Amino acid sequence: MVMNADDRGMQAMRDRAYVLAETGRFENVHAVEQALIAEGWPNARIALDSSFARKAIGERCRAARTH
């Protein structure tokens, strides 16, 4: 499967969201979304629109905060 530039950009944003979530600095997916926007990712809400991505980020936030 070939990804176009938009797909790669969205994947890069989701990857960055996972990294942020794993830092333990964020309580939930909304906080990660706001951090992405502050970093200059204006389409963060669109990239994190899938329930799978939101759930995965939320789980990573919770796991990181318990350590």
C-alpha positions, 0 to 999 in steps of 0.5 A, a space after each residue: 500500500 502506497 501512502 500519499 503525503 497527507 497520509 504520511 503527515 497524519 501518521 507522523 502526527 499520530 506517532 508524535 501523539 503516541 510519544 507525547 502520551 508516553 512521557 507521562 506529562 499528559 492526563 488524557 487525549 485532549 491534553 495531547 491534542 492541545 500539545 500537538 496544536 501548540 507544537 504547530 500541528 494544526 490538524 491534530 483533531 483530524 489526525 486523532 479523529 479515529 476511535 482507535 487512535 484516541 483509545 490508544 493515546 488514552 491508554 498510553 497516557 494512563 500507563 505512563 502516569 502510573 509509573 
